[in-house]
Amino acid sequence: MNEYQTEIAKAFIKAQSEMANAVKGTTNPFLKNKYADLNAVREAVIPTLNKHGIAVLQPLVTIEGKNYVKTLLLHESGQTMESLTEVIYARQNDAQAQGSGITYARRYGLQSLVCIGADDDDGNNASATAHQEPPKELAWLNIVDRDKNVTKEWVNVSKAISEGRITHVNDVKKYYKVSKEVEARINELLNEKQNGVQ
């Protein structure tokens, strides 16, 4: 810390002593796990920071061709504390993947800078291929079971496609082995969704 951060440091210590971890109130509909989303993190920290004269800014910046979220704590004295979190995309030129990457970077940048806890979520939307190892043995995704009934897994995948939570066959392959026939059916559903056919 330098002499230009003494006022923000005093205010931040007071604010941090009043903060609690973010509430894990959001469920990942595909993985069924609970996590604290960006809004929960903001609700856990921003009112307390504001009470002590600290605002939060999170602009996007580009450094040497890489995109970052800069999390900036701005004190009423003009003093600042900041950190950078790289924005990671699973697929380039995909607005949904980029939005997920930015949201993930904002959440973890703010969490990290103010030092509060929360569970991991489906930040896999942003960084799945690079950062998540698939389970050792994946089960086969079947459309119907031996009795010719539609499987629960297929119903979940179909629903996730229709709701826009699955946007590529590789999203399914992270969790299941997929035969050529099932892959073709998944691609049909994705094309129907993309073309507005319900």
FENDA-V516711 format. One record per residue. RES is the residue in one small letter. OMEGA is omega in degrees with one decimal (999 if undefined). D_CENTER is the distance of its C-alpha to the mean C-alpha in Angstrom with 2 decimals. Layout:
BEGIN
RES,OMEGA,D_CENTER  RES,OMEGA,D_CENTER
END
This chain:
BEGIN
m,177.7,31.02  n,-176.0,33.58  e,-179.1,35.95  y,179.0,33.68  q,-175.6,31.06  t,-177.8,33.41  e,179.0,32.80  i,179.5,29.00  a,179.0,29.25  k,-178.7,31.54  a,-178.0,29.37  f,178.3,26.17  i,178.8,27.99  k,-178.7,29.09  a,-177.1,25.69  q,179.3,23.97  s,-178.9,26.76  e,-176.4,25.85  m,172.7,22.07  a,176.8,20.62  n,177.6,17.34  a,179.9,14.66  v,178.6,15.36  k,-172.9,13.34  g,-177.6,14.08  t,178.1,11.44  t,173.4,11.96  n,-173.8,9.96  p,-179.2,12.88  f,-178.1,13.12  l,178.1,12.86  k,178.1,14.34  n,179.4,12.86  k,176.0,12.33  y,175.2,9.72  a,-178.7,9.82  d,-177.9,7.57  l,-179.9,8.26  n,179.2,11.61  a,178.3,12.58  v,178.9,12.21  r,179.5,14.17  e,-179.0,16.66  a,-172.2,17.24  v,-171.4,18.18  i,178.6,19.22  p,179.6,22.30  t,176.9,23.61  l,179.4,23.14  n,179.0,24.82  k,-178.2,27.59  h,172.8,28.43  g,-178.4,28.47  i,174.8,25.10  a,178.2,22.84  v,174.3,19.26  l,179.3,18.61  q,177.8,15.61  p,172.2,17.14  l,177.5,16.09  v,177.1,18.68  t,179.9,19.91  i,179.5,21.80  e,176.0,23.84  g,178.5,21.95  k,179.4,18.43  n,179.5,15.87  y,164.1,14.64  v,175.0,13.40  k,175.4,16.45  t,-173.3,16.12  l,171.7,19.71  l,-176.2,21.56  l,-179.8,24.73  h,179.7,27.69  e,176.5,30.51  s,-175.8,32.78  g,179.2,30.92  q,-176.4,29.64  t,167.2,26.06  m,-177.5,23.62  e,174.2,20.73  s,177.6,18.22  l,174.7,16.36  t,-178.3,12.92  e,175.5,12.88  v,-177.2,10.62  i,179.6,10.31  y,174.5,10.65  a,-178.7,11.65  r,176.5,14.18  q,177.8,16.06  n,177.3,17.48  d,-173.6,14.93  a,-179.4,13.83  q,178.6,11.06  a,179.1,9.60  q,177.4,10.35  g,177.5,8.89  s,179.7,5.35  g,179.4,6.43  i,179.3,8.04  t,179.5,5.81  y,-179.7,3.86  a,178.3,7.64  r,-177.1,9.03  r,-177.4,7.74  y,175.4,8.80  g,179.8,11.69  l,177.7,13.00  q,-176.6,12.74  s,-176.2,14.49  l,-179.0,17.07  v,173.6,18.22  c,171.4,17.92  i,-177.1,16.52  g,173.0,14.98  a,179.2,12.17  d,173.1,10.96  d,-179.6,8.23  d,178.6,5.98  d,170.0,5.11  g,174.1,3.15  n,175.7,6.68  n,-178.3,6.47  a,-168.6,6.54  s,-170.1,8.72  a,-171.8,10.28  t,-174.8,13.79  a,-167.7,14.14  h,-177.6,12.68  q,174.4,13.16  e,178.4,16.75  p,176.8,17.73  p,-177.0,19.97  k,-177.4,23.55  e,179.4,25.12  l,175.9,23.40  a,176.2,25.27  w,173.6,26.68  l,178.9,25.28  n,177.2,28.40  i,178.0,28.98  v,177.9,31.99  d,-177.0,33.39  r,179.7,37.00  d,178.9,38.30  k,174.1,36.82  n,178.0,34.35  v,-176.8,30.88  t,177.5,28.47  k,179.9,25.74  e,179.6,23.27  w,177.1,24.37  v,179.8,24.12  n,179.5,20.46  v,179.8,19.69  s,179.7,21.86  k,179.6,20.27  a,176.5,16.71  i,-177.4,18.29  s,179.2,20.17  e,177.3,17.20  g,179.4,15.31  r,172.7,12.58  i,-176.4,14.43  t,-178.9,15.49  h,-179.5,17.26  v,179.0,19.47  n,175.5,17.64  d,179.3,14.69  v,-176.5,17.54  k,174.8,19.20  k,-173.6,16.51  y,-176.7,17.85  y,163.6,21.37  k,-174.8,24.41  v,176.5,25.34  s,179.0,28.95  k,-179.9,30.02  e,179.7,31.06  v,177.5,27.79  e,178.6,25.90  a,179.6,28.31  r,177.1,27.71  i,179.6,23.89  n,175.4,24.56  e,-179.8,27.03  l,178.9,24.57  l,177.5,21.97  n,176.7,24.89  e,179.0,26.09  k,-178.5,22.76  q,-178.6,22.66  n,176.0,26.32  g,177.8,25.95  v,-179.4,27.99  q,999,27.21
END
